Amino acid sequence: VLIWRVHNSLSHWAMNFTAGMENFSLTTTNDSDKLCYPAGYPEERKPFFFLYLIIIIIGIPSNSFSLYVSWQHIRQRNELGVYLFNLALSDLLFTIGLSLWVDLHWRGVWLHGEAVCILSVILLFTNFYTSNGLLCCIALDRYLGVVHPLKYPVLRRLNTAVVISVAIWVLVISFNAATITWIDSYDLEGRRAVCFDVYPMGDRLVQVNVTRFVLGFLFPVLLVSFCCRGICVAVRSNRATEEQERRRVSRLLGVVLLTLGLCYGPIHIIMLLRDLLEHCRSPSWLFLPYKISMAMSALNSLADPFLYCFITRLGKANVTQVVHFFQGRREGNGQEVGVSGGVGLCKKHISISDMSIIHT
C-alpha cells in the first residue's frame, strides 16, 4: 500500500511536470522529428549482439553454479543464502530470456509477437528490481549482523528471509504487470515490429519512469550506502574484528554498491533524461547511450556471482573444489595420452588431499 501511494504521488508530480514542460516545448516539424526519433535499429546493434551473446555463454553456467553455492548456505541455515539463491535465480531467468534480445539485435526486427514481447519486458524489469531489492536485503543483513548483532534477531532468521524474498518477487511482478503495457512496449512500423524501443514515449511511461528512478534506484542506493557507512564505522572501531574479516565484509558491500551504481545507474539516469526532454522525447544523440546503458544493466547477471563465488568463504571453497576437479581430469587425460603415445612425460599426480577436497 505504501509503495502504491508513493507511486500515485510520483505519478501526480510527473503529470504536473509534463504539463509544465508542454508550455515551453517547441512545435516540431516533420524534419525535426527525424532528428528526434531514430528510425529502426542502427548498424551499431551488432556489437551489442556479441556482448549479449557473451553474457549468455558466461552467465548461464556461472549463475547455475551460484544456485548450488547459495543452496549450500541455505542448508547451513544461513539466511544470507536465501537472498543469494533468489538473486542467482533472477539472474539465471534473465540470462535465459536474453536470447530473445540477441535475436532482436541480430535481425533488427522483432519476430516473436506481442505477447512474448510484453513477457520479455516484464522479465527484464523484474530482474532489475528483484536484484536491487535483494541486494538491499544482503546489505541490511550484513549491517544488522555487524552493527547490531544482538538486536532484531527475528530479521536474521531463515524463515524471515524466505518471506521477504517472496514478498519482493510478488511486489515487483505486480508492479511491472500493472505498469508495462503493449502501447509503450510494442509497435508495428509498417511491416517492422519493434519491441521495447518504442518512440516517442507515452505520458504514462514518463510517470512510471519517475517511480522507477525513485523507488527502484535512488532508494536502494541510499539504503546500501547507509549500510556500508555504518558497517565501516563499526568494523574500524571494533578491535576484536580480524583484518581478514574486515576485508571480506568491505569487499562484499563494495561489490553490492558497485553493482547498483555501475549496472543500474546509467539506465535509470537515461530513462530520467528521456522524461526531462519532453519536447523531443527521444533525441537521436541519446539513442546510443541508451543502448549502452541497457548493455551495462545486463552485465549485472555476471557481477552478482562474485558475491557468493569469490567473496564468501563457502563460495571460495566450492570454486576451489571445481578447479581441483578440472585440474585432476586434465592431468588424467594428459597421462592417458602420454601412455597411448608411448612418450614419457613428466606429470603431477593428484595427492590424497586433493582427492579429499574433490569428494568433500
C-alpha positions as semicolon CSV with decimal commas, in nm:
position;residue;x (nm);y (nm);z (nm)
1;V;0,000;0,000;0,000
2;L;0,285;0,236;0,087
3;I;0,459;0,166;-0,246
4;W;0,134;0,221;-0,436
5;R;0,071;0,553;-0,259
6;V;0,424;0,669;-0,336
7;H;0,371;0,566;-0,699
8;N;0,046;0,767;-0,717
9;S;0,208;1,075;-0,565
10;L;0,505;1,050;-0,801
11;S;0,268;0,998;-1,094
12;H;0,077;1,313;-0,995
13;W;0,405;1,507;-0,978
14;A;0,510;1,372;-1,317
15;M;0,178;1,475;-1,473
16;N;0,220;1,830;-1,344
17;F;0,580;1,833;-1,465
18;T;0,472;1,712;-1,810
19;A;0,202;1,978;-1,831
20;G;0,453;2,245;-1,736
21;M;0,704;2,128;-1,993
22;E;0,442;2,136;-2,268
23;N;0,405;2,511;-2,219
24;F;0,774;2,555;-2,303
25;S;0,806;2,283;-2,567
26;L;0,855;2,378;-2,929
27;T;0,628;2,257;-3,204
28;T;0,839;2,015;-3,403
29;T;0,806;1,977;-3,777
30;N;0,846;1,661;-3,977
31;D;1,212;1,742;-4,041
32;S;1,285;1,792;-3,674
33;D;1,100;1,470;-3,589
34;K;1,353;1,283;-3,798
35;L;1,624;1,418;-3,570
36;C;1,427;1,329;-3,258
37;Y;1,317;0,974;-3,328
38;P;1,569;0,717;-3,452
39;A;1,442;0,514;-3,743
40;G;1,457;0,139;-3,679
41;Y;1,772;-0,018;-3,544
42;P;2,106;0,138;-3,642
43;E;2,404;-0,064;-3,754
44;E;2,561;-0,021;-3,411
45;R;2,342;-0,308;-3,289
46;K;2,600;-0,573;-3,395
47;P;2,843;-0,509;-3,106
48;F;2,553;-0,540;-2,863
49;F;2,463;-0,872;-3,022
50;F;2,806;-1,015;-2,945
51;L;2,807;-0,864;-2,595
52;Y;2,470;-1,020;-2,510
53;L;2,585;-1,350;-2,657
54;I;2,893;-1,347;-2,431
55;I;2,673;-1,268;-2,132
56;I;2,457;-1,571;-2,210
57;I;2,756;-1,803;-2,256
58;I;2,914;-1,696;-1,927
59;G;2,601;-1,609;-1,731
60;I;2,410;-1,937;-1,755
61;P;2,683;-2,164;-1,611
62;S;2,804;-1,907;-1,356
63;N;2,457;-1,839;-1,219
64;S;2,373;-2,210;-1,222
65;F;2,684;-2,270;-1,014
66;S;2,582;-1,981;-0,789
67;L;2,249;-2,152;-0,727
68;Y;2,441;-2,452;-0,598
69;V;2,667;-2,240;-0,377
70;S;2,379;-2,044;-0,228
71;W;2,190;-2,369;-0,166
72;Q;2,483;-2,480;0,049
73;H;2,436;-2,163;0,254
74;I;2,067;-2,246;0,299
75;R;2,149;-2,599;0,413
76;Q;2,368;-2,444;0,682
77;R;2,066;-2,237;0,798
78;N;2,227;-1,915;0,677
79;E;1,964;-1,654;0,593
80;L;2,208;-1,486;0,354
81;G;2,186;-1,793;0,132
82;V;1,815;-1,729;0,072
83;Y;1,883;-1,384;-0,073
84;L;2,176;-1,516;-0,276
85;F;1,967;-1,805;-0,411
86;N;1,688;-1,574;-0,527
87;L;1,943;-1,335;-0,673
88;A;2,101;-1,615;-0,875
89;L;1,757;-1,740;-0,984
90;S;1,660;-1,393;-1,105
91;D;1,986;-1,356;-1,300
92;L;1,954;-1,704;-1,449
93;L;1,600;-1,640;-1,574
94;F;1,709;-1,306;-1,717
95;T;2,010;-1,461;-1,892
96;I;1,793;-1,731;-2,049
97;G;1,544;-1,469;-2,169
98;L;1,830;-1,261;-2,307
99;S;1,836;-1,493;-2,608
100;L;1,532;-1,305;-2,741
101;W;1,726;-0,978;-2,728
102;V;2,018;-1,145;-2,902
103;D;1,785;-1,241;-3,186
104;L;1,644;-0,887;-3,193
105;H;1,987;-0,726;-3,225
106;W;2,091;-0,975;-3,492
107;R;1,785;-0,937;-3,714
108;G;1,696;-0,578;-3,631
109;V;1,327;-0,668;-3,610
110;W;1,110;-0,842;-3,352
111;L;0,967;-1,171;-3,482
112;H;0,812;-1,323;-3,170
113;G;0,483;-1,140;-3,143
114;E;0,324;-0,900;-2,899
115;A;0,268;-1,140;-2,607
116;V;0,629;-1,261;-2,598
117;C;0,747;-0,900;-2,622
118;I;0,545;-0,797;-2,318
119;L;0,665;-1,101;-2,122
120;S;1,029;-1,030;-2,211
121;V;0,998;-0,666;-2,099
122;I;0,835;-0,776;-1,773
123;L;1,118;-1,027;-1,723
124;L;1,375;-0,753;-1,788
125;F;1,237;-0,511;-1,530
126;T;1,163;-0,793;-1,287
127;N;1,533;-0,878;-1,291
128;F;1,618;-0,510;-1,239
129;Y;1,415;-0,460;-0,927
130;T;1,429;-0,804;-0,769
131;S;1,808;-0,774;-0,791
132;N;1,801;-0,427;-0,638
133;G;1,568;-0,540;-0,360
134;L;1,774;-0,850;-0,282
135;L;2,099;-0,651;-0,284
136;C;1,940;-0,419;-0,028
137;C;1,847;-0,722;0,183
138;I;2,205;-0,850;0,167
139;A;2,346;-0,513;0,273
140;L;2,088;-0,474;0,551
141;D;2,152;-0,830;0,674
142;R;2,526;-0,761;0,699
143;Y;2,454;-0,427;0,867
144;L;2,242;-0,590;1,138
145;G;2,497;-0,867;1,183
146;V;2,790;-0,628;1,232
147;V;2,641;-0,313;1,385
148;H;2,352;-0,465;1,584
149;P;2,443;-0,833;1,632
150;L;2,212;-0,882;1,934
151;K;1,917;-0,674;1,813
152;Y;1,636;-0,775;1,578
153;P;1,717;-1,150;1,572
154;V;1,386;-1,224;1,402
155;L;1,500;-1,031;1,094
156;R;1,801;-1,260;1,055
157;R;1,616;-1,590;1,060
158;L;1,590;-1,822;0,763
159;N;1,210;-1,816;0,757
160;T;1,207;-1,437;0,764
161;A;1,445;-1,425;0,467
162;V;1,214;-1,660;0,274
163;V;0,910;-1,441;0,345
164;I;1,095;-1,123;0,247
165;S;1,223;-1,280;-0,077
166;V;0,875;-1,399;-0,177
167;A;0,735;-1,054;-0,096
168;I;0,995;-0,890;-0,321
169;W;0,905;-1,120;-0,611
170;V;0,532;-1,058;-0,567
171;L;0,564;-0,679;-0,535
172;V;0,799;-0,641;-0,832
173;I;0,599;-0,868;-1,063
174;S;0,273;-0,699;-0,963
175;F;0,416;-0,352;-1,023
176;N;0,558;-0,449;-1,363
177;A;0,237;-0,622;-1,470
178;A;0,040;-0,309;-1,380
179;T;0,274;-0,056;-1,543
180;I;0,408;-0,232;-1,856
181;T;0,162;-0,208;-2,145
182;W;0,175;-0,303;-2,510
183;I;0,135;0,063;-2,612
184;D;0,473;0,152;-2,460
185;S;0,644;-0,179;-2,539
186;Y;0,530;-0,298;-2,882
187;D;0,478;-0,117;-3,209
188;L;0,436;-0,202;-3,574
189;E;0,618;0,037;-3,807
190;G;0,478;-0,075;-4,138
191;R;0,593;-0,436;-4,163
192;R;0,863;-0,398;-3,898
193;A;0,774;-0,498;-3,543
194;V;0,955;-0,308;-3,267
195;C;0,978;-0,434;-2,911
196;F;1,072;-0,222;-2,609
197;D;1,240;0,060;-2,807
198;V;0,913;0,236;-2,888
199;Y;0,935;0,607;-2,971
200;P;0,809;0,855;-2,867
201;M;0,738;0,779;-2,502
202;G;0,382;0,797;-2,377
203;D;0,282;1,024;-2,090
204;R;0,206;0,722;-1,872
205;L;0,557;0,582;-1,923
206;V;0,701;0,917;-1,812
207;Q;0,523;0,877;-1,479
208;V;0,635;0,515;-1,445
209;N;0,999;0,603;-1,513
210;V;0,998;0,862;-1,236
211;T;0,866;0,599;-0,995
212;R;1,128;0,350;-1,115
213;F;1,406;0,600;-1,060
214;V;1,299;0,691;-0,706
215;L;1,189;0,352;-0,570
216;G;1,395;0,121;-0,790
217;F;1,729;0,301;-0,793
218;L;1,762;0,606;-0,567
219;F;1,618;0,443;-0,255
220;P;1,831;0,122;-0,286
221;V;2,149;0,326;-0,341
222;L;2,080;0,540;-0,034
223;L;1,999;0,234;0,178
224;V;2,309;0,041;0,071
225;S;2,527;0,349;0,120
226;F;2,389;0,390;0,471
227;C;2,461;0,024;0,550
228;C;2,814;0,047;0,407
229;R;2,896;0,354;0,612
230;G;2,758;0,202;0,932
231;I;2,947;-0,123;0,883
232;C;3,275;0,051;0,804
233;V;3,249;0,263;1,120
234;A;3,160;-0,039;1,334
235;V;3,437;-0,258;1,193
236;R;3,705;0,007;1,239
237;S;3,601;0,077;1,598
238;N;3,592;-0,293;1,692
239;R;3,948;-0,405;1,757
240;A;3,839;-0,766;1,804
241;T;3,749;-0,796;1,436
242;E;4,022;-0,965;1,236
243;E;4,175;-0,784;0,940
244;Q;4,075;-1,063;0,702
245;E;3,714;-1,040;0,818
246;R;3,717;-0,664;0,769
247;R;3,838;-0,701;0,413
248;R;3,581;-0,969;0,337
249;V;3,291;-0,756;0,459
250;S;3,427;-0,450;0,279
251;R;3,460;-0,642;-0,048
252;L;3,108;-0,779;-0,015
253;L;2,949;-0,438;0,034
254;G;3,176;-0,283;-0,226
255;V;3,054;-0,526;-0,490
256;V;2,692;-0,460;-0,389
257;L;2,735;-0,083;-0,418
258;L;2,927;-0,103;-0,745
259;T;2,663;-0,333;-0,892
260;L;2,390;-0,085;-0,811
261;G;2,588;0,215;-0,932
262;L;2,756;0,084;-1,247
263;C;2,493;-0,161;-1,371
264;Y;2,169;0,019;-1,284
265;G;2,278;0,380;-1,251
266;P;2,322;0,463;-1,622
267;I;1,993;0,309;-1,739
268;H;1,787;0,492;-1,476
269;I;1,962;0,821;-1,548
270;I;1,894;0,778;-1,920
271;M;1,528;0,699;-1,851
272;L;1,504;1,015;-1,643
273;L;1,668;1,218;-1,920
274;R;1,408;1,090;-2,163
275;D;1,143;1,220;-1,924
276;L;1,305;1,562;-1,899
277;L;1,346;1,606;-2,276
278;E;0,971;1,625;-2,325
279;H;0,980;1,847;-2,634
280;C;1,190;1,585;-2,812
281;R;1,127;1,270;-2,615
282;S;1,389;1,050;-2,776
283;P;1,663;1,263;-2,931
284;S;1,883;1,072;-3,169
285;W;2,200;1,157;-2,974
286;L;2,051;0,983;-2,669
287;F;1,980;0,657;-2,851
288;L;2,333;0,512;-2,842
289;P;2,394;0,598;-2,472
290;Y;2,056;0,442;-2,403
291;K;2,160;0,116;-2,571
292;I;2,495;0,122;-2,388
293;S;2,320;0,170;-2,054
294;M;2,095;-0,127;-2,132
295;A;2,401;-0,340;-2,202
296;M;2,560;-0,228;-1,874
297;S;2,247;-0,332;-1,686
298;A;2,271;-0,677;-1,846
299;L;2,624;-0,711;-1,705
300;N;2,460;-0,735;-1,363
301;S;2,397;-1,104;-1,429
302;L;2,776;-1,154;-1,443
303;A;2,858;-0,928;-1,148
304;D;2,628;-1,095;-0,896
305;P;2,809;-1,435;-0,892
306;F;3,112;-1,258;-0,745
307;L;2,907;-1,205;-0,431
308;Y;2,900;-1,573;-0,344
309;C;3,174;-1,735;-0,552
310;F;3,468;-1,507;-0,480
311;I;3,384;-1,325;-0,157
312;T;3,208;-1,564;0,082
313;R;3,413;-1,841;0,241
314;L;3,187;-2,120;0,120
315;G;3,189;-1,979;-0,231
316;K;3,568;-1,978;-0,241
317;A;3,576;-2,336;-0,112
318;N;3,337;-2,453;-0,384
319;V;3,533;-2,272;-0,655
320;T;3,848;-2,442;-0,527
321;Q;3,676;-2,780;-0,550
322;V;3,579;-2,718;-0,911
323;V;3,931;-2,603;-1,001
324;H;4,087;-2,913;-0,844
325;F;3,831;-3,132;-1,017
326;F;3,908;-2,999;-1,365
327;Q;4,281;-2,998;-1,296
328;G;4,255;-3,364;-1,200
329;R;4,062;-3,450;-1,515
330;R;4,306;-3,260;-1,736
331;E;4,607;-3,427;-1,580
332;G;4,436;-3,764;-1,605
333;N;4,363;-3,711;-1,975
334;G;4,722;-3,600;-2,035
335;Q;4,851;-3,914;-1,866
336;E;4,634;-4,134;-2,087
337;V;4,760;-3,958;-2,399
338;G;5,122;-3,999;-2,286
339;V;5,081;-4,373;-2,226
340;S;4,899;-4,435;-2,553
341;G;5,159;-4,242;-2,749
342;G;5,447;-4,418;-2,582
343;V;5,609;-4,090;-2,488
344;G;5,734;-4,042;-2,131
345;L;5,606;-3,715;-1,986
346;C;5,672;-3,551;-1,650
347;K;5,335;-3,506;-1,484
348;K;5,197;-3,400;-1,148
349;H;4,994;-3,662;-0,966
350;I;4,682;-3,591;-0,767
351;S;4,757;-3,614;-0,400
352;I;4,531;-3,771;-0,141
353;S;4,449;-3,428;0,000
354;D;4,334;-3,311;-0,344
355;M;4,105;-3,611;-0,377
356;S;3,959;-3,544;-0,036
357;I;3,880;-3,188;-0,140
358;I;3,708;-3,311;-0,454
359;H;3,485;-3,557;-0,272
360;T;3,407;-3,332;0,024
